[in-house]
Amino acid sequence: MYQVKVHAPHNLGFTSPFLHLWYPGHNGAIQDFEVAGWDDYGPYFELTLRRNYFCFKYGDRGNEQRWEQVERCYGQHLGHEVWTVAEHNEVYPVRPAPVVGTTLEFAREILPLRRKNHYLPETDVTGAGTVSLLGANYLQDGTTVFGFFHPRAAQVYVVGNFNNWQSPYHRNPEPEKFIPMKLYRGYGGKPNIWLARTALPDPADEQKNAYQFLVVGGVPLNDQQQPVKLAKDPYARRYAPDYNYNNCQLIDPSTYEWHDQSWQTPPVDQLILYELNIYGFTDQDPNIPPELAGNFQGTIHRLREGYFNDLGVTALALMPTSEAPSALGPDRLGYDPCGFMTIERDFGSCDDFRALVDEAHQRGLAVIVDQVFNHTSNYFNPLWELIKDGTPGGFYFSGSTPWGNRVATEKPEVQNMLIDACKMFIKEYHVDGFRFDATHSSWMDHGFLHRLAAEIKDSGFKPDCIIIAENLPNEPDLNLKGYNGYAQWCDAFHDKIKALLREGVFDDWTDDSPANLGSIFYFCKDFYAAHTNNVINYCESHDEHSVPYEVATRGDGLIYEEAKERKSRLGLFATMVAMGQPMIYMGQEFGVARPRNRVDLNWPEFLEHNAYFQWACGLINLRRRYPGLRISGYDPEQEGKFKWILAPWLEAKYAGGKCVIGWTTKPSELPWERMVVLLNFEPYAVTVDLNFPLPGHWVKLADIDRVSDLPPRGTNSIQEPGTIRTEGSFPGFTLPSSSGFIYKWERGLD
């Protein structure tokens, strides 16, 4: 016979409880047990049974018999005495910790002790105002508050190298060293947040700053068949150096001295983005000292050299900086995160990352961080089965994606965690914004993205935060009010440009016909965008073949270096002049041929003498200098800022039926800000008639081969041979095959 003592909780609210028991798979094997006694926890039942596995629920024989809705199951591995709670179906081998208060009450003492540049988690998307204090937060008085969300645990302990990893489950328990956490009512007013405050850790001492949480109950069985788990902190800022244990590390974000006090995040319409991978950008750079190559310090070195300022970009779009388990290498992208708030150890320290952002800001560059919130790594996944709730992977997951387990972004508690991650990066690392990976509604809840924008921008936390979504194919519901919505990587622009450049079909659906040519240059307003701020245009990214590599896959005459370079230049030219915000991928500025999903970068020798690079720098700086190349708004054509002069839908003399496009811009009433842009994607020359919007001297600032700016940036003038002098009408202008032109009004006719 098998004996079990089962404890029911007081808060069942039953006046005359009984235990209803059955054996799964044995029809008719049902028994009811009366209360054996009461103690300070509640009623208990003493069972003598023939089997060591059974299921049960509680009933009440009061005035009218009623049943508890929760059903539970018991197994011998839980021992001879178990406890239950009213909230869910867990059965515990230990007495559950009592609820001692609310996190808000606890926070009143803690909030005044936060350190400078320190984020204490506070997000509650329900609007209830819960302050969670999750993670490991080092306070001004030298104590640390540990917070952990777990709605199904019975007990939780803080364990670390500062208390010899002690808990009741240590091989040699020393109770005086235990750091038990207390249970508080948190999200939704329910008991789900565990807190402890201790003076033991020291963030400056690696022998005293590594920690994890020891969770009892609400987790899968371990090797000893106990519901006990050594758990990583989902809010960990960093993992300790030992890759075998991957302990979390206590970090003090207040020790770094910032120098960017005068910095202000630029508006979206001033962005010229440069996507880079921290490892790939400098790992093979011959001009970087070996000890700096492939890490934050290598990128800082390039910043200090003025590389990005010379290039003309205004924002660094960093591929993921969060910890990922994959080994560094040419195909290591970082899109397999194992922590949403951690910093990749291989890239350097947390302060190294702060120094990178600080240096960028001092040089006029915004920093945008890639957040992968749609899935997590399947190899090293701290959230997997962290909270066992009967679903695959547990509380933090719901289904799958092509890249890994889908994060349950529809759950408020998960939303709180992910928004806290963004707030932490803003507060502790001064980042300017985020690019969110694979946000299509198939993979991510868009209600979450709307709440994220509200929590960060609308609440005043960072009103000028830049938010970018990789929402492919594009959906219009992320526009918000247009100007303040999500900028989206523009799938339509990329695919159409690739088809035009390769003179064929791209991705089995987009061809090189004139169809939709106007749409992609007019910020896809007829497709998804409400405002130019909703669009990020690109023809290269980490996910796509570079243009030279892509066009060569078409064969025919595009396999030769001269043809690949011309197409590459035309792609960059188109990206810089289209309405919306341009983005280039590292190496695009000197025409790297590279397949998708690669981060290795072969730097050319003597870059300062590289003709492609010098041309690219000139072109990008034109975009940065001239308002006529970055027209913005809801509908610039209706506002009188934009007018088509060449297009497939116009008469034949204005490029009708051809893959040729041209327009003029009017950013203000100042005549010298008027510009004309022309592009020919046909593989042959096209002759057209041009109608310039003003009579006068139109200086050619750029074509596919050369950029020549006006003083003080260059020596161009109305005396140069490329200048067009016209009363307005200019017939018989020939655009060579695969070409582009930028003209600027400089002076009226004499």
C-alpha positions, 0 to 999 in steps of 0.5 A: 500500500502507498500512503500520501498526505495531500494539503489543500489551501485555505483560499479554496473557500470550501466549508466542507471539502473532500478529495475526489480521486481517480486512476487514469485508464481504470474505469470505475476506480473512483474514491472520495476522501474526507478531511483528515485534519486542518493546519495553518495551511488548510485542510489535509487528506491522508490517503492509503492507496494501492497505486502510486499515481492518481488524479484528483480534484476538490469538492465541497459538501456545503449547502450545495455540492460544488466542484473546483474546476482544477484537476491535478495528478500525483506521481510517486516522484513527488514524495509522501507529502504534497501541497496544492494551490487554488490558482492552478493544477501544480502539485508540489513536494514542498509547502508553497511560499505565502504571498507577502504583499505587492510589488508596488509596496516593495518598490516604494523603498527601492525606487529612490535607490536606483543608480544613474543610467539604471533601468528598473523594470516597470512596464505593465501593458495592462495599465495597472501600474505594476512595477516588477523590479525583475532581473538583478538590480544593483542599488545605491546602498550596495544591495541588490534586488533580485526579481523573477517572474514565475506564476507556478513555482512553490519556492524560489532561491537566489543562488550564486558564487557569492553564497556558494550556490546554496539552496536546500537542493545543494549536495551539502546544504548550509541553510544559513547561506540560503537566499529564499525569495518571497512571493508578491502579487504582481502582474494582474494582481496575482501572485507571480513575482518573486523578490529578494534583497541582499548585500552579498553580490558585488558587480565589480568582483567576478567571484561575487557576481554570478547568479541563477535562480533555483526554482522548485515546482512549476518546472519539468522534472530534473534528472533526479525526478524532482520538479527543480530547475536551475534557471537563467534570469530572463532579464540578465544583462550579461552571461558570465565568461564560463560558456559551460555554465552560462551563469548570469552576471550582475552588472552595474550600469552606472559606472560608465561616464557618458559624453553624449549629453548634447546628443539628440536622436535625429528625425526619421527623415534624416536617416541614412542607415548603415547595416553592419554586423559587429563581428563581420565588419572588422574581423577581416579588416587589415587596418584594425589591430588584431586585438580589436578585430571583430568586436565593439572596439573594432567598430569604435576604432573605425568611428574614431577614424571618421569612416562613417562620417566620410561615408555620409551615413547618419545611423548605424543599424547594428545586427543583433548584439544580444547573446547568441549560442552560435560560434563566430564565423562568416555566417554567424548573423546573431539571429538566434538569441538566447537572451533579450537583454544580454550583450554578446560576450564575444563582442566585448563588455557592456561598457564596451557597447556603451562606449560604441554608442557614446562615440557614435553620438559624439560623431553625429551618428544614431545607433539602432539595435536589432531585436529578435523578438519573434523566436529564440535559439533552440540550442541554448534557450533559457526560456524553454520550459522555464514555466511549465503550463502544459503547452510545448515549451511552456509559458513563453512560447506559442507555436513555431517559426521557420527559425525557431520556437515562436515567442508568445508575443500576444501575452501581456507578461511576455510583452512586458518583458520585451518592452522592458528590454527596449527600455533598458537599452535606451536607458542604460546604453543610450540607443536611439531605436530598434529594428525588429526582426520578422514582425509579420503578423504570421510570426508576431502579435501586432498588438504587441508592436502597437503597445511597444510604441505607446509604452516608449514613444507616447508615454514620454519614455523616449518620444523620438525613439526610432522604430523599424519593422522587418514586416515582409511582405509589408502590412499597413497596420503598423503605420500608426499616424504615419509620421510616427509609425513604424518604418518598414524594410520595403520589400516591394522596393528591394524586389523590384529593384533586384528584378530590374538590375538582373534584367529578369524575374526576381524571387519568382514573382517580380519582373523587370517590366515597367509595372509599379516603377513609380510606386517604389520610388514614391514610397509605395504609398499605393501599397502600404505606407501612409508617410515617407517615414514608414519606408526603409529602401534598400537593395542589399541587406544581410538577408539578400544577395549583394547586387553584383552577386545577384545579377551574375546569377542571371548569366548572359552579359551580367557575369562580367565585372564591368556589368556587375559594377554598373548594376551595383552602382545603379542599385545604390543610386536608386536607393539614395534618391527614392522617397523614404529612408535609404539603407545600405549593407556593409561593403555595399559602399565598395561593391562587394560581391557576397551571397545572402546571410554572410557577414565576412567582408573583404576590405579593398586595399587603399580604400581612399583611392578606390573609385567605387568607394569615393563615388559612393561617399559622394553620392551618399553625402549628396543625399545628406546635404540636399533637402531635394533628395530627401523629400518627406510627407504624406503626399509630396506630389499633392503638396507641390513638393514633387512632380513626375517628368518621366514615367512609363505611364506618360507619353512616349517622348517622356519615356512612356512604356519604358523602365525609365523614371524621372521627377523634380522636387521642390522642398521650399520656395528657394529656387536653388533647392530645386532638383531633378532626378532621372533613372534608366533601368533599360539595358539600352539607351533611351532618348527623352524630352525633359521639362525642367521646372525652372529656366536656368543653369542645371548643374549635374551633381551626379551620374553613375560614374561620377559625383561632383558637388558644389562648393564648399564640398566640391568644385562643381559650377555652372561652367562645367560641361555637364551643366544644362542651360535651358528655358525649361524645355530640353528635348532629345536628352539621352539616358545611357543604359543602366544610368542615373542623373541628379541635377540641381538648379544653380542660377538663372539665365543671364 
